[in-house]
Amino acid sequence: MMLLFNEARISWSTFEPNLNKNGKVIDLFPQPAAFLTSALKKVTFSSKKLVPFFLSVKGENLEYVVGLVKEGKLRTVIDSKHPLSKGEDGWAKSINGHATGKIIVEPWHQFLGIMASLAGKLMQALQFDSYGGGASALKHVEVPVPTPKKNEILVKMEALALNPVDWKIQKGMLRPLFPRKFPYIPGTDVAGEVVEVGQGVNKFKAGDKVLTFLGQANGGGLAEFVVAGENLTVARPPEVSAAEAAGLLVAGLTAHQALTQSAGIKLDGTGEQKNILITAASGGVGQYAVQLAKLGNTHVTATCGARNIELVKSLGADEILDYKTPEGAALKSPSGRKYDAVIHCATGISWSTFEPNLSKNGKVIDITPGPAALLTFALKKVTFSSKQLVPLLMSAKSENMEYLLNLVKEGKLKTVIDSKHPLSKAEDAWAKSIDGHATGKIIVEP
Ligand SMILES: NC(=O)c1ccc[n+]([C@@H]2O[C@H](COP(=O)([O-])OP(=O)(O)OC[C@H]3O[C@@H](n4cnc5c(N)ncnc54)[C@H](OP(=O)(O)O)[C@@H]3O)[C@@H](O)[C@H]2O)c1
């Protein structure tokens, strides 16, 4: 019989009658009396023995027990978990001697290794130092891994989705909206893993998979690590890949906002039927707009190039116009419908082209409004026109990020991915976005 002895106050005389002929007591907490007994049993060649035990950690044994846990053959009974800020409670509980299983202090204990290795480390990133220059002006640099401040988290980038706004900032097209300080690391749509949390962060801990919107004013996405605000970060379900999730930010949120807020479509399918036109339905925003619109009570007409007609049909569009044909350029619905709302994701189409295709109270929701569109917007407003042009600027909300992630998790929404590029070749992704012919989202991965 072998006994594992883990309690200080049981004497040899209590064990002895319970041992079989060659029974051993392995004493995990040997006291002087136990050493005496051990020596005595040795010198008298007793068949029953007391063996004092001292732990000697071996890497291979650690691997073995981790393997057992992984296979479900061994589990850790957890007595209690304590935040590092209340580590003294865990300490007192251990001294108390009545823990049932292990006492755990969170959040740092599992990730001390990663943290130690990041302190003062450099990371790969891409930045530009002035306006203009396109893909060739993106410089590969090594910069310090940023440190999260209050209410911020440090995230290891697993996927970044590019948007036209990223290179429009570089071109200086949004100077009044986002005045830049150089150097600037572009990119805002990031999915990754939390590696460190700043003071005051309660929602996340190291190891959490997240989706985070960095905002154009900060950028920082084209890098191995990014610092993100807790408020525009949400948990990413394991069913949704990093690339699928990253695509949802600027593009998905814009499509969602245009349909629900500007066009008044209810995505639970209630509400009266509306005819919707979606231009550039094969692009980052358009592909989500088609899928989301079809969750509502809508008839969707979509425009795209000939090569993407089958794809856009598969996303749910009811009828498709090839924008390079005369009918496509005129935006005329093949079934003769007038549009209650246009989610305008292309550029360069004038009000006079839209106007005859709109229903009485039809709206054009313009996500790239230029000066002419802003003039039309003002004109339609002051003349109380029933047909309106509505400029849209996406405003990120965490509840909408969660909503879209959940749709992907449930298989009701997907991210069409144009291409994936390693960070070491992110300039190719940048050039692809500037080219303006992406089908779905362009993704950069570490
Ligand atoms: N207001 C906001 O907050 C906001 C938010 C997000 C995006 N945006 C803006 O919205 C625009 C679209 O963004 P995105 O990410 O969807 O762009 P994108 O992914 O780069 O769009 C590319 C797609 O558009 C198609 N396309 C181009 N011109 C077209 C036309 N005249 N008719 C039909 N399809 C056309 C292209 O098809 P082909 O390859 O066949 O030509 C391509 O598949 C950009 O200007 C962007 O800056 C604004």
The ligand as an SDF file (V2000), in Angstrom:
LIG
                    3D

 48 52  0  0  0  0  0  0  0  0999 V2000
  -18.0630   57.2010  -45.3520 N   0  0  0  0  0  0  0  0  0  0  0  0
  -17.4350   56.2290  -44.7350 C   0  0  0  0  0  0  0  0  0  0  0  0
  -17.3910   56.1920  -43.4970 O   0  0  0  0  0  0  0  0  0  0  0  0
  -16.7990   55.1470  -45.5790 C   0  0  0  0  0  0  0  0  0  0  0  0
  -16.5530   53.9090  -45.0070 C   0  0  0  0  0  0  0  0  0  0  0  0
  -16.0250   52.9010  -45.7950 C   0  0  0  0  0  0  0  0  0  0  0  0
  -15.7080   53.1620  -47.1280 C   0  0  0  0  0  0  0  0  0  0  0  0
  -15.9180   54.3880  -47.6440 N   0  0  0  0  0  0  0  0  0  0  0  0
  -15.6100   54.6600  -49.0490 C   0  0  0  0  0  0  0  0  0  0  0  0
  -16.4710   53.8610  -49.8450 O   0  0  0  0  0  0  0  0  0  0  0  0
  -15.8370   53.5050  -51.0500 C   0  0  0  0  0  0  0  0  0  0  0  0
  -15.9280   51.9910  -51.2250 C   0  0  0  0  0  0  0  0  0  0  0  0
  -15.1270   51.3510  -50.2470 O   0  0  0  0  0  0  0  0  0  0  0  0
  -14.7490   49.8220  -50.3990 P   0  0  0  0  0  0  0  0  0  0  0  0
  -13.9240   49.4350  -49.2550 O   0  0  0  0  0  0  0  0  0  0  0  0
  -15.9670   49.0290  -50.7120 O   0  0  0  0  0  0  0  0  0  0  0  0
  -13.8490   49.9200  -51.7200 O   0  0  0  0  0  0  0  0  0  0  0  0
  -13.1580   48.7700  -52.5510 P   0  0  0  0  0  0  0  0  0  0  0  0
  -13.2570   47.4700  -51.8360 O   0  0  0  0  0  0  0  0  0  0  0  0
  -11.8180   49.2330  -52.9390 O   0  0  0  0  0  0  0  0  0  0  0  0
  -14.0490   48.6930  -53.9000 O   0  0  0  0  0  0  0  0  0  0  0  0
  -13.5510   47.9960  -54.9750 C   0  0  0  0  0  0  0  0  0  0  0  0
  -14.6770   47.3910  -55.7770 C   0  0  0  0  0  0  0  0  0  0  0  0
  -15.5020   48.4120  -56.3350 O   0  0  0  0  0  0  0  0  0  0  0  0
  -15.9200   48.0030  -57.6430 C   0  0  0  0  0  0  0  0  0  0  0  0
  -16.2460   49.1940  -58.4200 N   0  0  0  0  0  0  0  0  0  0  0  0
  -15.4750   50.2680  -58.6530 C   0  0  0  0  0  0  0  0  0  0  0  0
  -16.1600   51.1960  -59.3650 N   0  0  0  0  0  0  0  0  0  0  0  0
  -17.3870   50.6880  -59.5900 C   0  0  0  0  0  0  0  0  0  0  0  0
  -18.5500   51.1620  -60.2730 C   0  0  0  0  0  0  0  0  0  0  0  0
  -18.5860   52.3640  -60.8410 N   0  0  0  0  0  0  0  0  0  0  0  0
  -19.6470   50.3850  -60.2690 N   0  0  0  0  0  0  0  0  0  0  0  0
  -19.6380   49.1650  -59.6780 C   0  0  0  0  0  0  0  0  0  0  0  0
  -18.5560   48.6540  -59.0330 N   0  0  0  0  0  0  0  0  0  0  0  0
  -17.4520   49.4180  -58.9970 C   0  0  0  0  0  0  0  0  0  0  0  0
  -14.7270   47.2730  -58.1910 C   0  0  0  0  0  0  0  0  0  0  0  0
  -15.1430   46.3640  -59.1830 O   0  0  0  0  0  0  0  0  0  0  0  0
  -14.2210   46.1200  -60.4980 P   0  0  0  0  0  0  0  0  0  0  0  0
  -12.9510   45.5490  -60.0200 O   0  0  0  0  0  0  0  0  0  0  0  0
  -15.0310   45.1880  -61.3210 O   0  0  0  0  0  0  0  0  0  0  0  0
  -14.0390   47.4700  -61.1290 O   0  0  0  0  0  0  0  0  0  0  0  0
  -14.1900   46.5400  -56.9230 C   0  0  0  0  0  0  0  0  0  0  0  0
  -14.7040   45.2260  -56.7810 O   0  0  0  0  0  0  0  0  0  0  0  0
  -14.4310   54.0570  -50.9740 C   0  0  0  0  0  0  0  0  0  0  0  0
  -14.3860   55.2890  -51.6380 O   0  0  0  0  0  0  0  0  0  0  0  0
  -14.2220   54.2910  -49.4870 C   0  0  0  0  0  0  0  0  0  0  0  0
  -13.2670   55.2690  -49.1870 O   0  0  0  0  0  0  0  0  0  0  0  0
  -16.4670   55.3940  -46.8890 C   0  0  0  0  0  0  0  0  0  0  0  0
  1  2  1  0
  2  3  2  0
  2  4  1  0
  4  5  1  0
  4 48  2  0
  5  6  2  0
  6  7  1  0
  7  8  2  0
  8  9  1  0
  8 48  1  0
  9 10  1  0
  9 46  1  0
 10 11  1  0
 11 12  1  0
 11 44  1  0
 12 13  1  0
 13 14  1  0
 14 15  2  0
 14 16  1  0
 14 17  1  0
 17 18  1  0
 18 19  2  0
 18 20  1  0
 18 21  1  0
 21 22  1  0
 22 23  1  0
 23 24  1  0
 23 42  1  0
 24 25  1  0
 25 26  1  0
 25 36  1  0
 26 27  1  0
 26 35  1  0
 27 28  2  0
 28 29  1  0
 29 30  1  0
 29 35  2  0
 30 31  1  0
 30 32  2  0
 32 33  1  0
 33 34  2  0
 34 35  1  0
 36 37  1  0
 36 42  1  0
 37 38  1  0
 38 39  2  0
 38 40  1  0
 38 41  1  0
 42 43  1  0
 44 45  1  0
 44 46  1  0
 46 47  1  0
M  CHG  2   8   1  16  -1
M  END
$$$$
